[in-house]
């Protein structure tokens, strides 16, 4: 059984892009893979300045993961700050990481360009991310295309460390494989740009029904009238629909036909938005019910996190012991 590792920053409410881009794949994999999923609370400190907000966001991510269907009996869910080995491993990896490698990291440049403070933590973000990954000896790390550089940095640091301190027969770190997420094309938000918590353009499938419908009705469209035929591929509404239902779904194909119809059989964008709203409500009916129950059961959330941290720490203890011994600290 292959071991899989993934993490997410607690930077705000999860949205349809998170589900379609990553979470749905974990749901498919959790029964035949050993999955470790963590909430990147240390990473969040590079952008968060509000302790109460961070605490709330961390909690909400865990609740949403469970509501979407991650099964704690099948996968290990834990908080980054509950596994201290990653910080020590980050230091060990940092000591073999050339500064020039961090200079090339595009995420740092992008975030600074957006006004985020240029802290040392932000600059060395990829090193801590490498420690997060290597600490649990994963075989596979699923990522979207925008995260591929960070995983390549992880692989490079593992190989550098192994070359300096390990042997061909006894490497210190397992070098994980990169798995580009299936269907990891960008899911657009209500403004047509990439759906992102930081852009404030997401669609939260756990919103109350009326606000959720209102949110979907705000999706930006062009000004074509109902009687004019439309290309579904040019529509943000249709792109989100495809991300959730898939192209082969009968409902998707019927919606595409409605887009292409013209004259008296034509379709206005309001009809397409209503179809998307109904799809979201249908897709997440069970998840919405689970989330309502989870919000009333904080003890269950605490137990899930304790068990997840215990499983992660058990694996990390062995990895850290190897690394310490290799550098002469064992």
C-alpha positions in Angstrom: 0.0 0.0 0.0 1.5 3.3 -1.1 1.8 6.2 1.4 0.5 9.6 0.3 1.0 13.0 1.9 -0.8 16.3 1.4 -1.3 19.5 3.3 -3.3 22.7 3.1 -2.9 26.1 4.7 -5.7 27.2 7.0 -6.1 30.6 5.2 -9.9 30.6 5.0 -13.0 28.7 4.1 -12.5 25.7 1.8 -14.3 26.1 -1.6 -15.2 24.2 -4.7 -11.7 24.6 -6.1 -10.2 22.8 -3.1 -12.7 20.0 -3.4 -12.4 19.5 -7.2 -8.6 20.0 -7.2 -7.5 17.8 -4.3 -10.1 16.6 -1.7 -12.1 14.5 -4.1 -8.9 12.7 -5.1 -8.2 11.9 -1.5 -11.7 10.5 -1.1 -11.0 8.1 -4.0 -7.6 7.1 -2.7 -8.2 6.7 1.0 -9.4 3.1 0.8 -6.4 1.7 -0.9 -3.6 4.1 0.1 -2.2 5.1 3.5 -2.9 8.8 3.6 -1.5 11.5 5.8 -3.2 14.9 5.5 -2.0 17.9 7.6 -3.2 21.4 8.3 -0.2 23.7 7.6 -0.4 25.9 10.7 3.2 26.9 10.8 3.1 27.9 7.1 0.1 30.0 7.8 2.2 32.2 10.1 3.9 33.7 7.0 0.7 35.5 6.2 -1.5 35.5 9.3 -1.4 38.2 12.0 -4.5 37.3 13.9 -4.2 34.5 16.4 -8.0 34.0 17.0 -8.6 33.9 13.3 -5.9 31.4 12.8 -7.3 29.1 15.5 -10.7 29.3 14.0 -9.4 28.6 10.4 -7.4 25.6 11.6 -10.5 24.1 13.2 -12.7 24.8 10.3 -10.4 23.1 7.8 -10.5 19.9 9.9 -14.3 20.0 10.2 -14.6 20.6 6.4 -12.2 17.7 5.6 -14.3 15.3 7.7 -17.5 16.7 6.3 -16.4 16.2 2.7 -15.8 12.5 3.6 -12.3 12.0 4.7 -12.5 9.0 7.1 -10.1 9.2 10.1 -10.2 5.4 10.2 -8.7 5.4 6.7 -6.4 8.5 6.8 -4.4 10.4 9.4 -5.4 14.0 9.8 -3.2 16.2 12.0 -2.0 19.7 12.7 1.5 20.8 11.7 2.2 22.3 15.1 1.4 18.9 16.7 4.4 17.2 15.0 7.5 19.1 16.2 9.9 16.8 14.2 9.2 18.8 11.1 10.9 21.9 12.5 14.1 20.0 13.4 14.1 18.3 10.0 13.6 21.7 8.3 16.8 22.9 10.0 18.8 19.8 8.9 17.5 20.3 5.4 18.3 24.0 5.5 21.9 23.2 6.2 22.2 21.5 2.8 20.0 23.9 0.9 21.8 26.4 -1.3 20.5 30.0 -0.9 20.4 30.2 -4.7 17.7 27.5 -4.7 15.4 29.6 -2.5 16.2 32.7 -4.7 14.5 30.8 -7.6 11.3 29.9 -5.7 8.5 31.6 -7.6 6.0 31.4 -4.7 8.1 33.8 -2.6 8.4 36.3 -5.4 4.6 36.1 -6.2 3.6 36.6 -2.6 5.9 39.5 -2.0 4.6 41.1 -5.2 1.1 40.9 -3.7 2.2 42.8 -0.6 3.0 40.0 1.8 5.9 40.9 4.1 9.3 39.5 2.9 10.1 37.5 6.1 12.7 34.8 6.5 9.9 32.4 7.1 8.3 33.1 3.8 11.7 32.9 2.1 12.4 29.5 3.5 8.9 28.2 3.1 9.9 25.5 0.6 12.4 24.0 3.1 9.8 23.6 5.8 7.5 22.1 3.2 10.2 19.7 2.2 10.4 18.6 5.9 6.6 18.2 6.1 6.8 15.8 3.2 10.0 13.8 3.9 9.1 13.4 7.6 6.4 10.8 6.9 8.4 8.8 4.2 5.7 9.2 1.5 5.8 7.3 -1.7 3.6 9.8 -3.6 2.8 13.5 -3.2 -0.2 14.7 -5.3 0.0 18.3 -6.3 -1.5 20.8 -8.7 0.7 22.2 -11.5 1.2 25.4 -9.5 2.9 23.4 -6.6 5.1 21.3 -8.8 8.2 23.4 -8.2 8.0 23.0 -4.5 7.9 19.2 -4.8 10.9 19.3 -7.1 12.7 21.3 -4.4 11.8 18.6 -1.9 13.1 15.9 -4.1 16.4 17.9 -4.7 16.9 18.5 -1.0 16.3 14.8 -0.2 18.9 13.8 -2.9 21.4 16.4 -1.7 21.1 15.2 1.9 21.3 11.5 0.8 24.4 12.3 -1.2 26.1 14.0 1.7 25.1 11.7 4.5 23.6 8.6 3.1 24.7 5.7 0.9 23.2 4.2 -2.2 22.1 1.2 -0.3 20.9 3.2 2.8 19.6 6.6 1.8 18.4 8.8 4.7 15.3 10.1 3.0 12.9 8.4 0.7 12.6 10.5 -2.5 8.9 10.8 -3.2 7.2 10.6 -6.6 5.2 13.6 -7.8 1.6 12.9 -8.8 0.0 15.6 -10.8 -3.6 15.6 -9.6 -6.1 14.3 -12.1 -8.4 17.0 -13.4 -6.2 19.6 -11.7 -7.1 22.3 -14.2 -7.7 25.6 -12.6 -11.3 26.0 -11.3 -12.5 29.6 -11.8 -14.1 31.7 -9.2 -17.2 33.9 -9.5 -15.0 36.6 -11.2 -13.6 34.2 -13.8 -10.1 34.1 -12.2 -8.6 31.1 -10.4 -10.8 30.2 -7.4 -8.7 31.1 -4.4 -9.3 31.9 -0.7 -6.9 34.9 -1.0 -8.9 36.3 -3.9 -12.2 36.2 -2.1 -13.9 34.7 -5.3 -14.6 31.2 -4.0 -17.9 29.3 -3.7 -18.3 27.7 -0.3 -20.5 24.5 -0.7 -21.4 24.7 3.0 -23.0 28.1 2.8 -26.7 28.3 3.8 -28.9 27.6 0.8 -30.1 31.2 0.0 -26.6 32.8 0.3 -25.1 30.0 -1.7 -27.6 30.5 -4.5 -27.0 34.3 -4.4 -23.2 33.7 -4.6 -23.6 31.5 -7.7 -25.8 34.1 -9.3 -22.9 36.6 -9.0 -20.8 34.6 -11.4 -19.6 37.0 -14.1 -20.8 36.4 -17.6 -20.8 38.2 -21.0 -23.8 40.1 -22.3 -25.1 37.6 -24.8 -29.0 37.4 -24.7 -30.8 34.1 -24.2 -31.6 33.7 -27.9 -28.0 33.8 -29.0 -26.0 30.5 -29.1 -23.1 30.4 -26.7 -19.9 28.4 -26.5 -20.0 26.5 -23.2 -16.1 26.4 -23.0 -16.0 30.2 -22.8 -18.4 30.2 -19.8 -17.1 30.3 -16.2 -20.4 28.7 -15.1 -19.8 25.7 -17.4 -16.2 25.3 -16.3 -17.2 25.1 -12.7 -20.0 22.6 -13.6 -17.5 20.4 -15.4 -15.0 20.5 -12.5 -17.8 19.1 -10.3 -19.7 16.7 -12.5 -17.1 15.8 -15.1 -17.4 16.0 -18.9 -18.9 12.6 -19.4 -21.8 13.2 -17.0 -25.2 13.2 -18.8 -26.1 16.4 -16.9 -23.0 18.2 -18.3 -23.7 17.1 -21.8 -27.3 18.3 -21.6 -26.2 21.7 -20.2 -23.7 22.0 -23.1 -26.5 21.4 -25.5 -28.6 24.1 -23.9 -25.6 26.6 -24.3 -25.4 25.9 -28.0 -29.1 26.2 -28.6 -30.4 29.5 -30.2 -33.5 31.4 -31.0 -36.6 30.4 -29.0 -34.7 27.4 -27.7 -31.9 29.5 -26.4 -30.7 29.6 -22.8 -30.0 32.6 -20.6 -27.1 32.6 -18.1 -29.6 32.6 -15.2 -30.7 29.1 -16.2 -27.1 27.9 -16.3 -26.5 29.4 -12.9 -29.6 27.7 -11.5 -28.3 24.3 -12.9 -25.0 24.9 -11.2 -26.7 25.7 -7.9 -28.8 22.5 -8.1 -25.6 20.5 -8.9 -23.8 21.9 -5.9 -26.8 21.2 -3.6 -27.1 17.6 -4.9 -23.3 16.9 -4.8 -22.8 18.1 -1.2 -26.2 17.1 0.3 -24.6 14.5 2.6 -21.5 16.6 3.3 -23.6 19.5 4.4 -25.5 17.2 6.8 -22.2 15.8 8.2 -20.8 19.2 8.7 -23.8 20.3 10.7 -23.3 17.3 13.0 -19.6 17.9 13.3 -20.1 21.5 14.4 -21.9 20.2 17.4 -19.3 17.6 18.3 -16.0 19.3 19.3 -14.8 16.2 21.2 -14.8 14.1 18.1 -12.6 16.7 16.3 -10.2 16.7 19.2 -10.0 12.8 19.1 -9.4 12.8 15.3 -6.5 15.2 15.7 -5.0 13.4 18.6 -5.0 10.1 16.7 -3.7 11.7 13.6 -0.8 13.4 15.4 0.0 10.1 17.2 0.2 8.2 13.9 2.3 11.0 12.2 4.7 11.3 15.2 5.2 7.6 15.3 6.5 7.6 11.7 8.4 10.9 12.1 10.3 9.6 15.1 12.0 7.0 12.9 12.7 9.4 10.1 14.2 12.0 12.5 16.3 9.3 14.2 17.8 8.4 10.8 18.6 12.0 9.9 20.1 12.8 13.3 22.3 9.7 13.2 23.4 10.5 9.7 24.6 14.0 10.5 26.3 12.9 13.8 23.7 14.0 16.3 22.4 10.5 17.1 
